[in-house]
Amino acid sequence: MTVVVSNRGPYRFTRTASGGFDAHHASGGVSSALRPLLTSGAAGADAAWIAAAHDDDDRAAMVAGEAQAPGIALTLLDHDPALHRLYYDVVSNGTLWFLHHGLFDLVRRPRFDHRFTEAWAAYETVNRSFAKAAAEVASEGDVVLVQDYQLALVPEMLRAERGDLRIVHFSHTPFCGPNSIRVLPDHAALALCGSMSGAIAGFHSARWARSFEASAREILGNDARCRTFVAPLGPDPDELAELAESPAALTAGQELDELVGDRQMIVRSDRVDPSKNIVRGFAAYDLLLAEHRELRERVVFVARLTSSRESLPEYMAYANEVEQAAARVNERWATNDWQPVVVDLRDDYPRTIAALARTDVLLVNPVKDGLNLVAKEGALVNQRDAVLCLSRDAGAWDELHETALPVHPYDLAQTAGALHDALMMPASERASRAARWRELSAARTPRDWLDNQLKAAHSS
């Protein structure tokens, strides 16, 4: 049996008018990638999934015995909401996410005080609850696939309870380097590196694997034993093709045609997260319009954005910065019949697919990204030989660099130049680049990614 351990499960549950519960596909890359594979039996004869209950309906469905997933033995863990907030908001997203993506303003943050001590204890408690649940569910010699930075302590805790299990930890984020890992309190850095180095650690990029190995040696000593592997996730081509032809996506495409007309279009698709570098993307576009008069009224920048982690003040502040950055561009350049930047905050995946299909340029310029699946999804649905402008600090750069125009995430002039080159690129070069982009993006599927994890587990 394969046991998946992740913060989010494959389904969310909502109460019906009759008092029962409906199961809905949960959002998130891990759920989208693994759910169809596990329900189809691709991981073996059967599968189990351990996740946290995320709201009152999840908890009620669990109590009623109706938190069930077709084809998967689902276990939901009911954590005290205050404990979960400390584990999730303060440590996972407020500390580890910022650490691994290089987002801390080190002159001011982080500040590790008694509240962090309390939060770290909560992080340990929640990780231990996942480890205990996996130990209870797994049979002799089973494979346990632990997913992401929220559960980095699970491997060591689970190994202490069940030495017979084959444990893999997969990080969907970058991993910080040896200088940055020293930012954490010593006990936290030791626990993090010790747990992950005791398992087989997977990453989307060889760069993140090397960073983890260097950090582990920095904290644990030069003789630290790290077993890593690289397994980039790929999109599901059939699922994307079906969605691109769905009525919702086709309707959204028609709306975009009416909005953009015969102009060229730049698109980005991101959560509103400081790591995604949205503000600098708008600033680079502003510079492009300032330097190239001929592009004014000839290009529309459509930003498909979704709100994220609104409980964190840094995210709320960044959302305001994003709104103000887009407004500045529009205030400076808009005319009666042209809006240079269109920000769409609707959480509507078919609309995103329609935008990727219609765009002439896809801008992916994160400060850091574990992978960035949008950089691959765009290639598989685009209908206009679009050009990919891709940050060299996205994990996807490793696979797509030969077909993308490089973007330096901090260099506005260079980013503006890349956008200009993409918009002006001859049709023949666009076509050849787009064909190669599609080929590279389709080279790996979710099944390949799962198989790599299972192979790593059985090689231990």
Residue pairs with C-beta under 8 A, 6 or more apart in sequence:
1 44
1 45
1 46
1 47
1 48
1 138
1 139
1 142
1 143
2 38
2 43
2 44
2 47
2 48
2 142
2 143
2 144
2 145
2 454
3 47
3 48
3 49
3 50
3 134
3 137
3 138
3 142
3 143
3 144
3 145
4 34
4 38
4 47
4 48
4 49
4 50
4 145
4 147
5 49
5 50
5 51
5 130
5 133
5 134
5 144
5 145
5 146
5 147
5 151
5 154
6 30
6 31
6 49
6 50
6 51
6 146
6 147
6 148
6 151
7 51
7 52
7 88
7 92
7 147
7 148
7 150
7 151
8 26
8 27
8 28
8 30
8 31
8 51
8 52
8 54
9 26
9 31
9 49
9 51
9 52
9 69
9 74
9 76
10 25
10 26
10 31
10 34
10 35
10 38
10 49
10 51
10 69
10 72
10 74
11 23
11 24
11 25
11 26
11 35
11 67
11 69
11 74
12 23
12 24
12 25
12 26
12 54
12 55
12 57
12 58
13 21
13 22
13 23
13 24
13 57
13 58
13 60
13 61
13 66
13 67
14 21
14 22
14 24
14 57
15 21
15 57
15 60
15 61
16 22
20 66
21 57
21 60
21 61
21 64
21 66
21 67
23 68
23 69
23 70
25 31
25 32
25 35
26 35
29 172
29 233
29 373
30 147
30 148
30 172
32 446
33 233
33 236
33 446
33 449
33 450
34 49
34 446
34 450
35 69
35 72
36 236
36 239
36 446
37 43
37 446
37 447
37 450
38 47
38 49
38 71
38 72
39 47
39 69
39 70
39 71
39 72
40 71
41 47
41 71
42 447
42 450
43 450
43 454
46 73
47 71
47 72
47 73
48 72
48 73
48 74
48 75
48 137
48 138
49 69
49 72
49 73
49 74
49 75
50 75
50 77
50 130
50 133
50 134
50 137
51 74
51 75
51 76
51 77
52 76
52 77
52 79
52 84
52 126
53 59
53 62
53 67
53 76
53 77
53 78
53 79
58 67
58 76
59 76
59 78
61 67
61 76
62 76
62 78
67 74
67 76
68 74
73 137
75 133
75 137
77 129
77 130
77 133
79 87
79 126
79 129
83 122
83 125
83 126
84 122
84 126
85 311
86 118
86 119
86 122
86 123
87 119
87 122
87 123
87 125
87 126
87 127
87 150
88 150
89 309
89 311
89 312
90 115
90 116
90 119
90 122
91 116
91 119
91 120
91 122
91 123
92 123
92 149
92 150
93 309
93 312
94 312
94 314
95 110
95 116
95 119
95 184
96 149
96 150
96 152
96 192
97 103
97 149
97 173
97 275
98 104
98 109
98 110
98 314
99 176
99 180
99 181
99 183
99 184
100 149
100 173
100 174
100 175
100 176
100 368
101 173
101 174
101 274
101 275
101 367
101 368
101 369
102 176
102 180
102 367
102 368
103 274
103 275
103 367
104 110
104 183
106 183
110 116
110 183
112 185
116 185
120 185
120 187
120 188
123 153
124 153
124 191
127 151
127 152
127 153
127 154
127 157
128 153
128 157
130 146
130 151
130 154
131 153
131 154
131 157
131 158
131 161
132 157
132 161
134 144
134 146
134 154
134 158
134 162
134 165
135 158
135 161
135 162
135 165
138 144
138 162
138 165
140 164
141 164
141 165
141 166
142 165
142 166
143 165
143 166
143 168
143 454
143 457
143 458
144 158
144 165
144 166
144 167
144 168
144 457
145 168
145 170
145 453
145 457
146 154
146 155
146 158
146 167
146 168
146 169
146 170
146 199
147 169
147 170
147 172
148 170
148 171
148 172
148 173
149 171
149 172
149 173
151 169
152 169
152 192
152 195
152 196
153 191
153 192
153 195
154 169
154 195
155 167
155 169
155 195
155 196
155 198
155 199
156 191
156 194
156 195
156 198
156 199
157 195
158 165
158 167
159 165
159 167
159 198
159 199
166 457
166 458
166 460
167 199
167 200
167 457
168 199
168 200
168 201
168 202
168 453
168 456
168 457
169 195
169 196
169 199
169 200
169 201
169 202
170 201
170 202
170 203
170 231
170 453
171 196
171 201
171 202
171 203
171 204
171 208
171 212
171 370
172 204
172 370
172 371
173 208
173 370
174 205
174 207
174 208
174 211
174 368
174 369
174 370
174 393
174 395
175 203
175 208
175 209
175 211
175 212
175 215
176 183
176 211
176 215
177 211
177 214
177 215
178 211
178 214
178 215
178 217
178 218
180 215
181 189
181 192
181 193
181 215
181 218
181 219
182 189
182 218
184 192
189 215
189 219
190 219
190 220
193 212
193 215
193 216
193 219
193 220
193 224
194 219
194 220
196 212
196 216
197 216
197 220
197 224
197 225
197 226
197 227
199 227
200 227
200 228
200 229
200 456
200 457
200 459
200 460
201 209
201 212
201 226
201 227
201 228
201 229
202 228
202 229
202 230
202 231
202 452
202 453
202 456
203 209
203 212
203 228
203 229
203 230
203 231
203 370
203 395
204 230
204 231
204 232
204 233
204 370
204 371
204 395
204 396
205 230
205 232
205 370
205 371
205 395
205 397
205 398
206 230
206 398
207 395
207 398
208 370
208 395
209 228
209 229
209 230
212 226
212 228
213 224
213 226
213 228
216 224
216 226
217 224
217 226
227 460
229 452
229 456
231 448
231 449
231 452
231 453
231 456
232 371
232 395
232 396
232 398
232 399
232 444
232 449
233 371
233 373
233 444
233 446
233 449
234 376
234 441
234 442
234 443
234 444
234 445
234 446
234 448
234 449
235 373
235 376
235 377
235 380
235 441
235 442
235 445
235 446
236 445
236 446
237 380
237 442
237 445
240 353
240 377
240 380
240 381
241 380
241 381
243 249
243 349
243 350
243 353
244 353
244 354
244 357
244 381
246 350
248 348
248 350
248 351
249 350
249 351
249 353
249 354
249 357
250 354
252 348
252 350
252 351
252 353
252 354
252 355
253 354
253 357
253 358
255 354
256 265
256 302
256 354
256 355
256 358
257 358
259 300
259 302
259 342
260 300
260 302
260 358
263 297
263 298
263 299
263 300
263 338
264 298
264 299
264 300
264 360
264 361
264 423
265 299
265 300
265 301
265 302
265 355
265 358
265 359
265 360
265 361
266 285
266 299
266 300
266 301
266 302
266 359
266 360
266 361
266 362
266 363
266 419
266 423
267 301
267 302
267 303
267 304
267 355
267 356
267 358
267 359
267 361
267 362
267 363
267 378
268 278
268 281
268 301
268 302
268 303
268 304
268 305
268 362
268 363
268 364
268 365
269 303
269 304
269 305
269 352
269 355
269 356
269 374
270 276
270 278
270 303
270 304
270 305
270 306
270 366
270 374
271 305
271 306
271 307
271 308
272 278
272 305
272 306
272 307
272 308
272 315
272 318
272 319
272 322
272 345
273 308
273 309
273 315
273 318
274 314
274 315
274 318
274 367
275 366
275 367
275 368
275 369
276 366
276 367
276 369
277 365
277 366
277 367
277 391
277 409
278 303
278 305
278 322
278 325
279 318
279 321
279 322
279 325
280 365
280 409
280 410
280 412
280 415
281 303
281 363
281 365
281 415
282 301
282 303
282 322
282 325
282 326
282 328
282 329
282 341
283 325
283 412
284 365
284 412
284 413
284 415
284 416
284 419
285 301
285 329
285 340
285 341
285 416
285 419
286 328
286 329
286 332
286 333
287 412
287 413
287 416
288 295
288 416
288 419
288 420
289 295
289 296
289 299
289 329
289 332
289 333
289 340
291 416
291 420
292 420
295 420
295 423
296 333
296 338
296 340
297 335
297 337
297 338
299 340
299 423
300 338
300 339
300 340
300 341
300 342
301 329
301 340
301 341
301 342
302 342
302 344
302 355
302 359
303 326
303 341
303 342
303 343
303 344
304 344
304 351
304 352
304 355
305 322
305 343
305 344
305 345
306 345
306 347
307 319
307 345
307 347
308 315
309 315
310 316
310 319
322 343
323 343
326 341
326 343
329 340
329 341
330 339
330 340
330 341
333 340
334 340
344 351
344 355
353 377
353 381
356 362
356 374
356 377
356 378
356 381
356 382
357 381
357 382
357 383
357 384
358 383
358 384
359 378
359 382
359 384
359 386
360 384
360 386
360 387
360 422
360 423
361 386
361 387
361 388
361 389
361 419
361 422
361 423
362 374
362 375
362 378
362 382
362 386
362 387
362 388
362 389
363 389
363 407
363 419
364 372
364 374
364 375
364 388
364 389
364 390
364 391
364 394
364 396
364 407
365 389
365 390
365 391
365 407
365 409
365 415
366 372
366 391
366 393
366 394
366 409
367 391
367 393
367 409
367 410
368 393
368 394
369 391
369 393
369 394
369 395
369 396
370 395
371 394
371 395
371 396
372 394
372 395
372 396
373 396
375 388
375 390
375 394
375 396
375 400
375 404
375 441
376 396
376 399
376 400
376 441
377 441
378 386
378 388
378 441
379 388
379 434
379 437
379 438
379 440
379 441
379 442
380 438
380 441
380 442
382 434
385 427
385 430
385 431
385 433
385 434
386 430
386 434
387 405
387 422
387 423
387 425
387 430
387 433
387 434
388 400
388 403
388 404
388 405
388 433
388 437
389 404
389 405
389 407
389 415
389 418
389 419
389 422
390 396
390 397
390 400
390 401
390 404
390 405
390 406
390 407
391 397
391 406
391 407
391 408
391 409
392 401
392 406
392 407
392 408
392 409
393 409
397 404
397 406
399 440
399 441
399 443
399 444
400 437
400 440
400 441
402 436
402 440
403 433
403 434
403 436
403 437
403 440
404 437
405 418
405 421
405 422
406 418
407 414
407 415
407 418
408 414
408 415
409 415
425 433
